[in-house]
């Protein structure tokens, strides 16, 4: 009798212990401690941050590709065709400049500023169809060119200097007119775009050559 009672008490104690363990596990899952909750929140924040940063960077790099730039017929049927006829597109060395090489900064903070500018200035004009026909494009070409030239001058032709450097030029190997112009540019502190307008695209009607050219 005593042995049976002891066995029953032992089984009862074991059941209680198992129930207590299951209860603690369930409480941990359903009511995590403050420390566990904060840790989970921080981990989730890091994962979401990485995903958002990766998505943002992916989208920004995608918008830098030539395929993206010429996906609009306004670009594909006008300035891109003009680029294909220049030395920046086909040359003896096989080095090609794409749209973003000339029109998008490589430095990250300048690049982000350029993307924001495009989002609020150029994208709305695309939606409104400001230059969606050849006639509209030609009517706006001078204003568009002046805007780009002014921007390039303000940055000291930053995108040109990604490939070209006055300090690396061997002026003695240039033609006499080029030697004269480059020496004058250095003396006057001029920047590339002040002389090299229309280097990749057709010059607009009404364009006036810079003084001294």
C-alpha positions in Angstrom: 0.0 0.0 0.0 2.7 2.4 0.9 4.7 1.4 -2.2 1.6 2.2 -4.4 1.1 5.5 -2.6 4.7 6.4 -3.2 4.5 5.5 -6.9 1.4 7.6 -7.3 3.0 10.6 -5.6 6.1 10.1 -7.8 4.1 10.0 -11.0 2.1 13.0 -9.8 5.3 14.9 -9.1 6.7 14.0 -12.5 3.5 15.2 -14.2 3.7 18.5 -12.3 7.3 18.9 -13.2 6.5 18.3 -16.9 3.6 20.7 -16.8 5.8 23.3 -15.1 8.4 23.0 -17.9 5.9 23.2 -20.6 4.3 26.2 -18.9 7.6 28.0 -18.7 8.4 27.3 -22.4 4.9 28.6 -23.4 5.3 31.7 -21.2 8.7 32.4 -22.8 7.2 32.2 -26.3 4.0 34.0 -25.6 5.4 36.6 -23.1 9.0 37.2 -24.0 11.1 39.2 -21.5 11.9 42.8 -22.2 15.5 41.9 -23.0 14.4 39.3 -25.6 11.8 41.7 -27.1 14.4 44.5 -27.5 16.9 42.1 -29.1 14.3 40.8 -31.5 13.3 44.4 -32.4 16.9 45.3 -33.0 17.6 42.2 -35.1 14.5 42.8 -37.2 15.5 46.5 -37.7 19.0 45.5 -38.9 17.5 43.0 -41.4 14.9 45.5 -42.7 17.6 48.2 -42.9 19.8 45.9 -45.0 17.0 45.0 -47.3 15.9 48.6 -47.8 19.5 49.8 -48.4 20.1 47.0 -50.8 16.9 47.8 -52.7 17.6 51.5 -52.8 21.2 50.9 -54.1 20.0 48.4 -56.6 17.4 50.8 -58.0 19.9 53.6 -58.2 22.4 51.5 -60.1 19.7 50.2 -62.4 18.8 53.8 -63.3 22.4 54.4 -64.2 22.5 51.8 -67.0 22.4 52.8 -70.7 19.5 50.4 -71.1 17.4 52.4 -68.6 18.4 55.7 -70.1 17.3 54.8 -73.7 14.2 53.0 -72.6 12.4 56.3 -73.2 11.8 57.0 -76.9 12.6 60.7 -76.3 16.2 59.7 -75.5 16.5 56.7 -77.8 15.4 58.5 -81.0 17.3 61.7 -80.5 20.4 62.3 -78.3 21.3 58.6 -78.2 21.4 58.4 -82.0 23.6 61.5 -82.0 25.9 59.9 -79.4 26.4 56.8 -81.7 28.0 59.0 -84.3 30.7 60.5 -82.0 34.1 59.4 -80.8 32.7 58.9 -77.3 30.7 55.9 -78.7 33.0 54.3 -81.2 36.8 54.9 -81.4 40.1 53.1 -82.0 40.6 52.3 -78.3 37.2 50.7 -77.7 36.5 52.9 -74.7 32.8 54.0 -74.7 31.2 56.6 -72.6 27.6 55.8 -71.6 24.9 58.3 -70.6 25.6 58.0 -66.8 29.4 58.5 -67.4 28.7 62.1 -68.5 25.4 62.9 -66.7 25.6 61.2 -63.3 28.2 61.8 -60.7 30.2 58.9 -59.4 30.5 60.2 -55.8 27.6 58.8 -53.8 26.3 62.0 -52.2 26.4 63.9 -55.5 24.8 60.9 -57.2 21.9 60.9 -54.7 21.4 64.6 -55.2 21.3 64.1 -59.0 18.7 61.4 -58.7 16.5 63.6 -56.4 16.8 66.4 -59.0 15.7 64.1 -61.8 12.8 62.8 -59.7 11.4 66.3 -59.1 12.4 68.0 -62.4 12.8 65.6 -65.3 10.3 62.9 -64.3 7.3 65.2 -64.1 8.2 66.6 -67.6 8.3 63.0 -68.9 4.8 62.4 -67.5 3.5 65.6 -69.0 5.0 64.9 -72.4 7.1 68.0 -72.6 9.4 66.5 -75.2 7.5 63.4 -76.3 7.7 64.3 -80.0 10.7 65.3 -82.2 9.2 68.8 -82.7 8.7 69.3 -79.0 12.3 68.1 -78.3 13.8 70.4 -80.9 11.8 73.3 -79.4 13.3 72.6 -76.0 16.8 71.5 -77.1 18.5 74.9 -76.5 17.0 75.2 -73.0 17.9 71.6 -72.2 21.4 72.1 -73.4 21.9 75.3 -71.5 20.7 73.6 -68.3 23.2 70.8 -68.7 26.1 73.0 -69.7 25.4 75.3 -66.7 25.3 72.3 -64.4 28.6 70.9 -65.8 30.3 74.3 -65.5 29.2 74.7 -61.9 30.8 71.3 -61.0 34.0 72.2 -62.9 33.2 69.5 -65.5 33.4 66.9 -62.8 32.1 64.0 -65.0 34.5 65.0 -67.9 37.4 64.8 -65.4 36.5 61.2 -64.5 38.2 60.3 -67.8 40.1 63.4 -68.9 42.7 65.3 -66.9 44.5 68.4 -68.0 47.5 67.4 -65.9 47.8 64.1 -67.7 47.6 65.6 -71.2 50.8 65.7 -73.3 50.1 69.0 -75.0 53.1 68.6 -77.3 51.3 65.7 -79.0 48.2 67.7 -79.7 47.5 69.7 -82.9 48.6 73.4 -82.8 45.0 74.7 -82.4 44.4 72.3 -79.5 47.7 73.3 -77.9 46.8 76.9 -78.1 43.2 76.4 -76.7 44.3 74.2 -73.8 47.1 76.5 -72.8 44.6 79.5 -72.9 42.1 77.4 -70.9 44.6 76.7 -68.2 45.6 80.4 -68.0 42.0 81.5 -67.7 41.0 78.8 -65.4 38.3 77.6 -67.8 36.5 74.2 -67.5 36.0 71.6 -70.2 32.4 72.3 -71.1 33.1 76.0 -71.8 34.8 74.9 -75.1 33.6 71.4 -75.7 29.9 72.0 -76.2 28.2 69.7 -78.7 30.9 67.0 -78.2 28.4 64.2 -77.9 25.1 65.7 -79.1 23.9 68.0 -81.9 24.2 71.7 -81.1 20.8 73.3 -80.8 19.5 76.0 -83.1 20.2 79.4 -81.7 23.4 78.3 -80.0 26.2 80.9 -79.8 29.8 79.8 -79.5 31.5 80.8 -76.2 33.6 84.0 -76.5 37.1 83.2 -77.8 36.1 80.0 -79.7 
